[in-house]
Amino acid sequence: MKKQELIHLHSLLAQVQHHYEHEADTTVEHDLYADLGVKPTSIHKSKTDHKEAVFALASGLTDAMAEETDEPQALTAD
């Protein structure tokens, strides 16, 4: 995958995170991602840096979504 494609994927994952946090009214814990200091707009960072960021962000998102599905859902009367 080319660097430009990784940056695009990184941007898309950041948008997914923002949308998920808004819809689920939660915050995705992603300390590893934050520690990397690589944002989708950090075009000066290396391809490897963006690759690590993509994996860290994807991992944080999937962990948050897995926790949400593991929680018991309250039954509501319609």
N, C-alpha and C positions, 0 to 999 in steps of 0.2 A: 504494500500500500504506500502511496506517495505521501509526502509530508502534507501537501495541500488537502488530500483526502482525509488524513488523520485530523487536521484542524477542523475540517467540515464536520466530521463525526463527533469531535469534541464539542463543537458548538451545538449540534443536535442533542447530545446527551445533556448538556447544560440546560437547554430548553425543556427537555423531558423532566429534569430535576425540578426546575421552577414550576412547571405545570403540575407535577405530582404533589409538590409541597403545598401549592395553592388548593388543589382539589381535595387532598387528604387532610388539610389543615394541620400539617406537621412539618418538622424540619428533618432533613436527611442528615444523619451524622456521617461525616466523611473527613475525619481527622487526617487520614493519610493523603487524601486529595488536597486538603488545605495546606498540609506541610510541604507538598511538592511545589506550591507557588506557581503553578502553570495554569493559566486561564486560556480559554479559546482565543482571546485577543492577543495572547503572547506569541506573536508570529516570529519573534526573534529566537524563541526557544527551539531546541533541536527536535528532530523527528522522534527520537527516543524519549525525550521529556513528554511530548504530547501522547505518545503511546502509553507511558506509565500513567499519565493523568486520565486517559480514557479508561484504562483497566481499573484504576482506583475509583473513578466516578461510577462506572458501571457496577462495581462491586458494592459500593455504598447504596446505590439505588436498589439493587436486587435484595440486599440485606433488609432494607427498610420495607420493601414490599412484602418480603417473606414474613417479617414480624407482624405486619398488618394482617396477613391472611392467617397467621397462627393465633391471633387474638380471637376469643369468642365474640361472636356478633350478637348484639342485643336484638331480640325480636320486637318488632313494633307492629301495632295494629293499624291497618290502613283505613 
